[in-house]
Amino acid sequence: LTDPNVNLRLGVHYIKELEQKYRGNRYLALAAYNWGPANVDKGARIPTSVSGYATKIMERTVKWRKHFSRAEASATAFNTAPAGRSQS
C-alpha cells in the first residue's frame, strides 16, 4: 500500500465495487468508502462529516470533469491546427 500506483488502483477498484453494491448510487458508495459499508447498510442516519465528505467529492468530480473536457478540447484544437498558424 505504500506504492502510490498500487494504492490508487486498489482504491479505484474498491469504489467501483461499492458503486455496484449500491446500484450506481455514488453518494452511498462514497459514504460507505468513508464510513464503512456495514454502517451504511444498517440504514442509520449518515453523520454530517460523512455526508460532507461524499458531497465534496461529488462536487470536485464535476469540476474536474469540466476542467478535463475543456483541456481536451484545447488540445484537440491545437493538434488539428494547420502548421505555422497561431490559435486565437
Beta strands, then each sheet from edge to edge (+ up, - down):
end
